[in-house]
Amino acid sequence: MTTTPLLSLTWTDHVTGRQGHLVVDRLVRGVSSGGLRMREGCTLEEVTGLARGMTMKEALHYNPDGRYIPLGGAKGGIDCDPQDPRAYGILVRYLRAVRPYIETMWTTGEDLGLTQDIVDRAAEEAGLVSSIQAVYHLLDDEASARKRLADAFAVEVDGIGLDELVGGCGVAESVLVALDRAGVPYEGTRVSVQGLGTMGGATARFLARAGLRIVAVADIKGTVANPDGLDVDALLAARDSYGTVDRTALRPGDLELPGDAWLSVDAEVLVPAAVSYAVDTANQAQITARLVVEAANMPVLPDAEEMLARRGITVLPDVVVNSGTNAWWWWTLFGDIGADADEAFAYTRRSMRALIGQMLARAEADGTTPRAAAHAIVADRLPVVAERFGWYG
């Protein structure tokens, strides 16, 4: 797989001077898929890596018997704090600038720092039909497909949207498969999660319901920990739209610790689910968990991952672990599943269990890391996708 993207551009906002980036790594059937993130310090290099990862995620979920056909990979990113009062205006102007790409080749949606409702509102203001309109010409029945996806986004479980829960369901299943293969029981297994937003919050919820003990969660204010286990449902109910927990909701036994304490708490499983580049060569030394599960995109730097591997710590890579959200969009739109939570969770669990199991078996057989195994699986599948559906870039 070549690493040079098909399209790479940087836009500068004429009002604020802030920059935004778009990278289309590859096109399949003329279309690519990948979310739009907004964070202070977002770079073109970061977006390029994320776009490449999206190409891999799409290929991983190729099922020749399914209606969903993989797309290419892409990503967008805006260098701005999403809580900046100017952020929404910058988002609208960015979408206006890249409108021709969204209309023809790039399907996008929420990512770090942005929610789907904000993306949808800004897309409409920018004159777009939809943030995923480039894929519409590939649908057999556009009206039915769009209604099915809209209905799915309207589904809630315990007051939380299905679109928010399904990604965490996939991450949690990744953890459970790894524990099953290692013969580790769920009950009593301790988990530390960085980030209680869309992905981290849902992951914590599903793991707690499976019997694991969530002993620490981190947000922008710091780390909340309790060795006896946190009340995950109470924390989810007390968070704002950015995943920050209202500290007045904490129980007497809950501890408020520094922001990086999530790395070093006593836990068997560590789930970085917030920002990219969270684990580097310096702070990896604080990790005592035996399993790191990448719910965020690119949270562990490559050199840090090598150091963790030498210490016997396994990293499950983001390209597989957090791929469920993207796949759920397309499973629903193309009609592999309906607008139903139980069906979505069951389909996600089956798909993720198969992928994680295949990746870990390949890593064991090849004597390599799960990430290298995931890349090998992608390398096997990409030529099949390219030959059958067309590949550009």
Legacy VTK file of the C-alpha trace (Angstrom):
# vtk DataFile Version 3.0
C-alpha trace
ASCII
DATASET POLYDATA
POINTS 393 float
0.000 0.000 0.000
1.570 3.247 -1.150
1.616 6.034 1.434
1.256 9.051 -0.852
-2.330 10.364 -0.679
-4.375 11.032 -3.778
-5.305 14.553 -2.632
-3.914 16.787 0.107
-4.847 20.403 0.743
-4.651 23.090 3.406
-7.204 25.913 3.664
-6.679 29.185 5.522
-9.702 30.975 6.964
-9.721 34.552 5.656
-11.445 35.788 8.852
-9.342 34.243 11.630
-6.243 32.889 9.884
-7.023 29.408 11.253
-6.194 26.480 8.991
-8.113 23.411 7.963
-6.913 20.323 6.126
-8.396 17.698 3.836
-6.655 14.510 2.755
-8.196 11.960 0.416
-6.002 8.902 0.707
-7.785 6.699 -1.844
-11.031 6.495 -3.789
-13.010 3.302 -4.289
-15.860 3.587 -6.787
-14.928 7.269 -6.887
-15.811 7.926 -3.228
-13.961 8.160 0.106
-15.060 8.098 3.738
-13.674 9.782 6.845
-14.755 12.141 9.613
-13.983 15.782 10.277
-12.235 16.692 13.522
-11.645 20.021 15.214
-8.921 20.492 17.783
-6.286 23.041 18.672
-3.038 22.058 16.966
-4.494 19.780 14.297
-1.892 19.345 11.532
-1.792 18.152 7.943
0.495 15.300 9.009
-2.085 14.167 11.556
-4.915 14.279 9.021
-2.794 12.373 6.493
-2.240 9.544 8.966
-5.933 9.458 9.838
-6.923 9.315 6.162
-4.603 6.374 5.584
-6.151 4.659 8.577
-9.618 5.150 7.078
-8.557 3.345 3.894
-7.532 0.427 6.078
-10.754 0.471 8.130
-12.858 0.378 5.001
-10.919 -2.584 3.601
-11.090 -4.488 6.894
-14.894 -4.490 6.866
-15.233 -5.733 3.295
-17.787 -8.538 3.201
-18.430 -9.931 -0.284
-21.872 -11.106 0.872
-22.915 -7.727 2.278
-24.633 -4.792 0.603
-22.092 -2.316 1.972
-19.163 -2.015 -0.409
-15.974 -0.400 0.983
-15.143 3.174 0.066
-11.729 4.820 0.003
-10.232 6.609 3.005
-10.168 10.342 3.741
-10.100 12.754 6.680
-10.640 16.403 7.462
-9.225 18.463 10.310
-9.507 22.050 11.552
-6.903 23.652 13.799
-9.202 25.298 16.357
-10.424 24.683 19.889
-14.051 23.525 19.442
-15.027 25.612 22.473
-13.661 28.793 20.875
-16.640 31.126 20.226
-15.401 31.500 16.640
-15.344 27.726 16.025
-18.754 27.333 14.409
-18.148 30.129 11.933
-14.794 28.610 11.006
-16.493 25.233 10.508
-19.091 26.701 8.145
-16.460 28.545 6.105
-14.301 25.406 5.908
-17.247 23.372 4.623
-18.010 26.039 2.035
-14.405 25.917 0.853
-14.318 22.109 0.500
-17.917 21.832 -0.721
-16.932 20.550 -4.197
-15.137 17.595 -2.619
-18.039 16.746 -0.303
-20.424 16.910 -3.241
-18.353 14.553 -5.368
-15.856 12.363 -3.484
-15.646 12.852 0.308
-18.288 11.590 2.751
-17.730 12.926 6.249
-19.266 13.229 9.695
-18.472 13.809 13.334
-15.054 13.174 14.812
-13.023 14.533 17.719
-14.357 17.909 18.855
-17.486 17.847 16.684
-20.878 16.172 17.044
-22.989 15.043 14.116
-25.738 17.563 14.810
-23.215 20.419 14.584
-21.739 19.007 11.368
-25.218 18.638 9.877
-26.236 22.178 10.823
-23.009 23.676 9.459
-23.252 21.597 6.265
-26.745 22.932 5.596
-25.561 26.490 6.198
-22.679 25.867 3.796
-25.142 24.905 1.063
-24.648 21.144 1.157
-27.427 18.586 0.776
-25.690 16.332 3.287
-22.200 15.628 4.599
-22.400 12.189 2.922
-24.077 13.184 -0.343
-21.156 11.914 -2.460
-22.226 8.342 -1.771
-25.885 8.791 -2.730
-25.385 7.817 -6.375
-24.131 4.408 -5.218
-27.401 3.578 -3.420
-30.104 1.399 -4.964
-32.898 3.406 -3.298
-31.613 6.756 -2.057
-34.827 7.867 -0.342
-35.214 4.637 1.648
-31.544 4.560 2.554
-31.515 8.151 3.800
-34.652 7.557 5.861
-33.179 4.394 7.358
-30.035 6.257 8.459
-32.042 9.191 9.815
-34.238 6.784 11.761
-31.137 5.077 13.165
-29.731 8.402 14.353
-33.019 9.039 16.146
-32.749 5.790 18.166
-31.778 6.217 21.814
-30.842 3.673 24.482
-31.073 4.869 28.084
-31.129 8.438 26.786
-27.942 8.008 24.699
-28.025 8.065 20.907
-27.353 4.841 19.022
-24.767 6.666 16.887
-22.821 7.426 20.073
-23.106 3.919 21.496
-22.240 1.732 18.532
-18.548 2.698 18.362
-18.066 1.985 22.056
-19.815 -1.346 21.570
-17.110 -2.247 19.041
-14.287 -1.124 21.327
-15.716 -3.042 24.260
-16.066 -6.179 22.153
-12.403 -5.817 21.179
-11.461 -5.849 24.861
-13.656 -8.855 25.569
-12.206 -10.893 22.686
-8.667 -10.201 23.899
-9.608 -11.264 27.437
-11.320 -14.405 26.127
-8.226 -15.437 24.164
-6.043 -14.837 27.229
-8.413 -16.763 29.505
-8.982 -13.736 31.741
-12.419 -13.487 33.412
-14.414 -10.306 32.974
-15.412 -9.992 36.613
-12.824 -8.017 38.544
-10.807 -6.974 35.496
-9.981 -3.293 36.023
-10.154 -0.687 33.274
-8.880 2.888 32.985
-10.360 5.086 30.241
-8.990 8.364 28.932
-11.912 10.396 27.657
-15.600 10.145 28.511
-16.926 11.598 25.273
-18.663 9.692 22.505
-16.229 6.778 22.233
-14.854 6.603 25.764
-18.213 6.986 27.476
-19.866 4.268 25.418
-16.885 1.940 25.872
-17.000 2.375 29.652
-20.743 1.712 29.629
-20.495 -1.568 27.698
-17.498 -2.832 29.665
-19.181 -2.085 32.991
-22.273 -3.977 31.829
-20.053 -6.944 30.894
-18.808 -7.092 34.483
-15.492 -5.265 34.212
-14.637 -2.647 36.824
-14.027 0.888 35.559
-11.528 2.242 38.092
-10.543 5.513 36.404
-11.764 7.942 33.745
-10.005 11.092 32.580
-11.412 14.264 31.074
-10.084 17.769 30.487
-10.318 18.554 34.223
-8.266 15.573 35.369
-8.719 11.940 36.373
-11.530 10.545 38.508
-10.638 7.238 40.143
-12.029 4.694 42.557
-10.266 1.329 43.095
-13.614 -0.227 44.021
-15.134 0.911 40.740
-16.814 4.064 39.491
-20.536 4.522 38.942
-20.313 4.758 35.158
-23.980 5.554 34.578
-23.840 8.429 37.069
-20.716 9.850 35.408
-22.281 9.605 31.954
-25.367 11.430 33.185
-23.180 14.169 34.707
-21.032 14.957 31.635
-21.438 17.881 29.264
-21.391 17.773 25.462
-17.569 17.728 25.513
-17.383 14.716 27.848
-16.428 16.729 30.951
-17.870 15.341 34.183
-19.555 17.614 36.718
-17.517 16.926 39.857
-20.510 17.526 42.143
-21.814 14.144 40.944
-18.843 12.241 42.427
-19.382 9.866 45.331
-17.445 10.105 48.638
-15.051 7.337 47.597
-14.233 8.855 44.224
-10.807 10.479 44.018
-9.828 13.519 41.945
-6.327 12.964 40.554
-4.063 14.771 38.051
-4.861 14.547 34.345
-2.215 11.917 33.514
-3.077 9.627 36.441
-5.226 7.456 34.145
-1.979 6.071 32.729
-0.620 4.668 35.959
-3.635 3.525 37.994
-3.760 -0.156 38.885
-5.650 -1.672 35.978
-5.344 -4.565 33.579
-6.790 -2.668 30.604
-6.034 0.863 29.423
-8.331 2.547 26.892
-7.055 5.838 25.414
-10.277 7.211 23.909
-9.648 10.943 23.643
-6.841 12.498 21.610
-4.110 11.431 19.222
-0.509 11.095 20.465
-1.591 10.590 24.108
1.059 7.943 24.852
4.650 8.812 24.009
8.102 7.424 24.764
8.246 9.251 28.093
4.862 8.578 29.674
4.577 4.980 28.422
6.813 4.071 31.360
3.910 4.888 33.702
1.680 2.203 32.196
1.271 -0.983 34.217
-1.747 -2.384 32.347
-1.064 -5.444 30.197
-3.484 -4.457 27.438
-3.823 -1.059 25.720
-6.884 -0.736 23.483
-6.833 2.225 21.091
-10.351 3.679 21.030
-9.031 7.059 19.849
-7.263 7.567 16.534
-3.464 7.233 16.749
-3.230 7.634 20.552
0.009 5.636 20.927
3.071 6.878 19.079
4.958 4.165 17.129
8.146 4.378 19.201
6.104 4.177 22.394
4.283 1.115 21.076
7.618 -0.605 20.432
8.692 0.141 23.994
5.409 -1.193 25.365
5.811 -4.377 23.312
9.271 -4.930 24.781
7.675 -4.723 28.222
5.122 -7.371 27.290
2.234 -4.934 26.908
-0.111 -5.603 23.987
-1.582 -2.728 21.973
-4.761 -3.359 20.002
-4.612 -0.858 17.104
-7.167 1.837 16.393
-7.502 0.850 12.748
-9.453 -2.222 13.891
-10.680 -1.325 17.381
-12.569 1.883 16.603
-13.727 0.958 13.105
-17.241 0.049 14.216
-18.704 3.557 14.039
-17.729 4.086 10.412
-18.923 0.617 9.449
-22.283 1.108 11.237
-23.014 4.191 9.128
-22.583 2.200 5.929
-24.180 -1.029 7.153
-27.264 1.045 7.926
-27.251 3.251 4.826
-26.710 0.362 2.405
-29.272 -1.830 4.180
-27.301 -4.604 5.854
-29.021 -3.645 9.127
-32.058 -1.583 10.047
-32.637 1.309 12.440
-32.662 -0.935 15.487
-30.301 -0.865 18.472
-30.304 -4.597 19.207
-29.625 -5.425 15.567
-26.856 -2.814 15.375
-25.140 -4.046 18.532
-25.383 -7.705 17.474
-24.003 -6.996 13.988
-21.197 -4.857 15.425
-20.247 -7.495 17.983
-20.123 -10.265 15.372
-18.042 -8.216 12.976
-15.621 -6.939 15.614
-15.242 -10.334 17.266
-14.329 -11.857 13.907
-11.870 -9.073 13.030
-10.137 -8.956 16.415
-9.960 -12.736 16.537
-8.433 -12.893 13.062
-5.930 -10.147 13.906
-4.786 -11.771 17.154
-4.542 -15.201 15.537
-2.465 -13.721 12.696
-0.188 -11.933 15.175
0.355 -15.140 17.092
1.012 -17.178 13.949
3.407 -14.593 12.500
5.102 -13.834 15.817
4.373 -10.136 15.400
2.271 -7.350 16.917
-1.488 -6.946 16.440
-0.849 -3.773 14.428
1.483 -5.581 12.028
-1.092 -8.344 11.730
-3.828 -5.805 10.942
-1.663 -4.289 8.217
-1.057 -7.752 6.781
-4.806 -8.460 6.671
-5.408 -5.141 4.932
-2.636 -5.913 2.441
-4.458 -9.145 1.587
-7.845 -7.446 1.134
-6.959 -4.236 -0.692
-6.056 -5.930 -4.006
-9.408 -7.734 -3.931
-11.276 -4.463 -3.402
-9.196 -2.706 -6.054
-9.721 -5.418 -8.644
-13.450 -5.717 -8.045
-14.526 -2.119 -7.531
-11.836 0.199 -8.894
-9.107 1.986 -6.995
-7.801 5.480 -7.512
-4.653 6.824 -5.892
LINES 1 394
393 0 1 2 3 4 5 6 7 8 9 10 11 12 13 14 15 16 17 18 19 20 21 22 23 24 25 26 27 28 29 30 31 32 33 34 35 36 37 38 39 40 41 42 43 44 45 46 47 48 49 50 51 52 53 54 55 56 57 58 59 60 61 62 63 64 65 66 67 68 69 70 71 72 73 74 75 76 77 78 79 80 81 82 83 84 85 86 87 88 89 90 91 92 93 94 95 96 97 98 99 100 101 102 103 104 105 106 107 108 109 110 111 112 113 114 115 116 117 118 119 120 121 122 123 124 125 126 127 128 129 130 131 132 133 134 135 136 137 138 139 140 141 142 143 144 145 146 147 148 149 150 151 152 153 154 155 156 157 158 159 160 161 162 163 164 165 166 167 168 169 170 171 172 173 174 175 176 177 178 179 180 181 182 183 184 185 186 187 188 189 190 191 192 193 194 195 196 197 198 199 200 201 202 203 204 205 206 207 208 209 210 211 212 213 214 215 216 217 218 219 220 221 222 223 224 225 226 227 228 229 230 231 232 233 234 235 236 237 238 239 240 241 242 243 244 245 246 247 248 249 250 251 252 253 254 255 256 257 258 259 260 261 262 263 264 265 266 267 268 269 270 271 272 273 274 275 276 277 278 279 280 281 282 283 284 285 286 287 288 289 290 291 292 293 294 295 296 297 298 299 300 301 302 303 304 305 306 307 308 309 310 311 312 313 314 315 316 317 318 319 320 321 322 323 324 325 326 327 328 329 330 331 332 333 334 335 336 337 338 339 340 341 342 343 344 345 346 347 348 349 350 351 352 353 354 355 356 357 358 359 360 361 362 363 364 365 366 367 368 369 370 371 372 373 374 375 376 377 378 379 380 381 382 383 384 385 386 387 388 389 390 391 392
